[in-house]
Structure formats: structure tokens, C-alpha cells
Amino acid sequence: MNWLKSWDNNHIVEKNNKSGEYLFILSGNYYFCAMIRNLFSFFIILFFSAGITTAQPFVSTSDLFKRTDGNFKAGQFKITQDRALDTLITRYILASGNRKTSEGTQGMDGFRIQIYYSSVRTAREEASRARAEFLSKFPDIKSYEEYAEPGYFMVRAGDYRTKAQGYKYLLLIRKEFPNAYFVPTVINFPDLNIK
């Protein structure tokens, strides 16, 4: 077998005289340069992707409750806590600010007792009648007439933070409205001045 060898900076070309085939053998220098080029490309991509995916900016809880009366020292105290805990509290406060009740006021997660729910053609009138009947029998419990797309009318009563808090009212209401049940919803803030 006769082999012709030709040398180049990056590769070796060998030719078999009998078959006329060329065989390219890459040298170690070429592999090293290609590896450096690939590593460089990898680190460039890693650097730019790290810049794009930066974490959310740190906001402390105290930044949410700044005083506007100009007296920044009055009532000031310092809380030392982990930054991760401060971030969680801040996220909870910001997320809670977006909760709106069906009336459009700011509220919190809780439960109401649903006494009427329908989408029939006369549902609006039936909901009004059900609410009027509820108000005549339970004047101390707040009731709400609500509408939900695509045409559901409902009457809900009470603002309860937990099911346990509203369970005794559910039992009272079920005596007059046997199909009443709890529904999770955004409720009005409870009145803390009740004794």
C-alpha cells in the first residue's frame, strides 16, 4: 500500500494510491483550538443568560409602610430578621393588595354562605326575591347579590375567615334555605371592634 501524506497547519491528508480515497486526520492543535472556541461560546451564552434571568429586586417590608407625615423617627423600632422571610412577607402584602371583593372593595380570602345560584332567564328576579326573604329572616347577617359571567346570579351571605367561624350561621340558615353551602371567595375585612 502506498500512502501519500501531505502536511498542513491544521490537518493531515492521506491518499491511498490504490483506491484513490482521501483520509483526513485532524491534528491535536485543531482539536484544542475548537475546544477553546466552544468553551468561550459557552461562557458568553452563560453570562448573557445570567444577566437576563436575574432575581426579583429585594424590597423590605419597611419600604411598604413609609410615613408621609415627615416624622420618620416617631414610633420607630428595628426588627432583625432573615432577608428571605422579609421577602416572603413583602410578596404576601403585595399580592393581598390585589384581592377585590365582588363589590370592588379590597378584601381577603374567606368564605360566604351561598343561598341562591341560577342562570335561568328569570334568575335576576329570583335572586332579588331570595335576598329579600333572607334579609327579612336574618337582618343581622350581611347578604350580597352577585353576578358572574356568562349569566349566573347568586345570593351569598356573611364574611367568614374560616368555615369554623361561620358554621353556626350555616346551621341557622339551612333551617330556612336547605340548599345553603360554603363557597370560598374574597370577603370584606372583618370588623375588629365587635365585642
C-alpha positions in Angstrom: 0.0 0.0 0.0 1.4 3.4 -1.0 0.2 6.3 1.1 0.8 9.9 0.1 1.0 12.3 3.1 0.6 16.0 2.9 1.1 18.2 6.0 -0.8 21.3 6.8 -1.1 23.5 9.8 -4.4 22.0 11.0 -4.7 18.5 9.4 -3.0 15.7 7.7 -4.3 14.4 4.3 -3.5 10.9 3.4 -4.3 9.4 0.0 -4.5 5.7 -0.8 -2.9 5.2 -4.2 -4.9 2.1 -5.0 -8.4 3.3 -4.2 -7.8 7.0 -4.6 -9.6 7.7 -1.3 -8.5 10.6 0.9 -8.4 10.3 4.6 -8.3 13.5 6.7 -6.7 13.2 10.1 -7.1 16.2 12.3 -4.1 17.2 14.4 -4.2 17.9 18.2 -3.8 21.6 17.6 -7.1 21.8 15.7 -8.9 19.9 18.5 -7.5 22.3 21.1 -8.5 25.4 19.2 -12.0 24.1 18.6 -12.4 23.2 22.3 -11.3 26.7 23.4 -13.7 28.3 20.9 -16.6 26.1 22.2 -15.8 26.9 25.8 -15.6 30.6 25.1 -19.0 30.5 23.3 -20.5 28.5 26.2 -19.3 31.1 28.8 -20.6 34.0 26.7 -24.0 32.4 26.5 -24.0 31.6 30.2 -23.0 35.2 31.0 -25.8 36.8 28.9 -28.4 34.3 30.2 -27.5 35.0 33.8 -28.0 38.7 33.1 -31.4 38.1 31.7 -32.6 35.8 34.5 -31.7 37.9 37.5 -33.8 37.6 40.6 -36.5 40.0 41.6 -35.2 43.1 43.3 -35.2 43.0 47.1 -37.9 45.1 48.8 -38.0 45.2 52.5 -41.3 45.3 54.4 -40.4 48.7 56.0 -40.3 50.2 52.5 -44.0 49.4 52.0 -45.1 51.3 55.1 -43.2 54.6 54.8 -44.5 57.6 56.9 -45.8 60.5 54.9 -46.2 63.0 57.8 -42.5 63.9 57.9 -41.9 62.5 61.4 -39.7 59.5 60.5 -38.4 58.8 64.0 -41.7 58.6 65.8 -42.7 55.1 66.7 -39.6 53.6 65.1 -38.3 50.2 66.1 -35.9 47.8 64.4 -36.7 44.2 63.5 -33.8 41.9 62.8 -34.9 39.0 60.6 -33.7 36.9 57.7 -33.9 38.6 54.3 -35.8 35.6 52.9 -38.5 36.0 55.5 -38.7 39.7 54.7 -39.1 38.9 51.0 -41.9 36.4 51.7 -43.8 38.9 53.9 -43.4 41.6 51.2 -44.7 39.3 48.5 -47.7 38.4 50.6 -48.5 42.0 51.3 -48.2 43.0 47.6 -50.3 40.0 46.5 -53.0 40.7 49.1 -53.4 44.3 47.9 -54.8 43.0 44.6 -57.7 41.0 46.1 -61.0 42.6 45.4 -64.5 41.6 46.6 -67.4 41.3 44.2 -68.4 44.8 45.3 -65.0 46.2 44.2 -63.6 46.8 47.7 -60.3 45.5 48.9 -60.7 42.2 50.8 -59.1 38.9 51.9 -59.6 35.2 51.3 -62.5 33.7 53.2 -65.9 32.1 52.9 -69.5 33.1 52.3 -72.7 31.1 52.6 -74.4 30.7 49.2 -78.2 30.5 49.4 -79.1 31.0 45.7 -77.4 30.3 42.4 -79.0 30.1 39.0 -78.7 31.2 35.4 -82.3 30.8 34.2 -84.0 33.6 32.3 -85.7 34.9 35.5 -82.6 34.5 37.7 -82.2 38.2 38.4 -85.7 38.5 39.8 -85.4 35.2 41.7 -82.1 36.3 43.3 -83.7 39.6 44.4 -86.6 37.7 46.0 -84.3 35.3 47.7 -82.2 38.1 49.1 -85.3 40.0 50.3 -86.5 36.8 52.0 -83.1 36.3 53.6 -83.0 39.9 54.9 -86.4 39.5 56.5 -85.4 36.3 58.3 -81.8 37.2 59.1 -81.4 41.0 59.4 -78.1 40.8 61.3 -76.2 38.9 58.6 -74.9 40.9 55.6 -76.0 39.5 52.3 -74.7 40.1 48.8 -76.4 39.8 45.4 -73.6 38.9 42.9 -73.4 38.3 39.2 -70.9 36.1 37.3 -70.4 35.6 33.6 -71.9 34.3 31.4 -75.2 34.9 33.3 -75.2 33.4 36.7 -77.0 35.3 39.6 -76.2 34.3 43.2 -77.0 35.4 46.7 -74.3 35.0 49.3 -74.3 35.8 53.0 -71.7 36.6 55.6 -68.0 37.3 55.7 -66.2 34.4 57.4 -62.4 33.9 57.6 -62.8 30.2 58.2 -65.6 27.6 57.8 -65.5 27.0 61.6 -66.2 30.7 62.2 -69.4 30.6 60.0 -70.5 27.0 60.8 -73.2 28.1 63.4 -74.6 30.6 60.9 -74.7 27.9 58.2 -76.8 25.7 60.5 -79.2 28.6 61.2 -79.5 29.5 57.5 -80.1 25.9 56.5 -83.3 25.8 58.5 -84.8 28.3 56.1 -82.6 27.7 53.0 -81.8 23.9 53.0 -79.5 24.1 49.9 -77.1 26.6 51.5 -73.4 25.8 51.5 -70.0 27.5 51.9 -68.2 28.9 49.0 -64.6 30.2 49.0 -64.3 33.8 47.9 -62.8 37.2 48.7 -64.6 38.7 51.7 -64.7 42.1 53.3 -62.3 42.6 56.2 -63.9 41.6 59.4 -64.9 44.3 61.9 -62.5 44.0 64.8 -64.5 46.3 67.1 -67.2 43.7 67.7 -67.4 42.8 71.4 
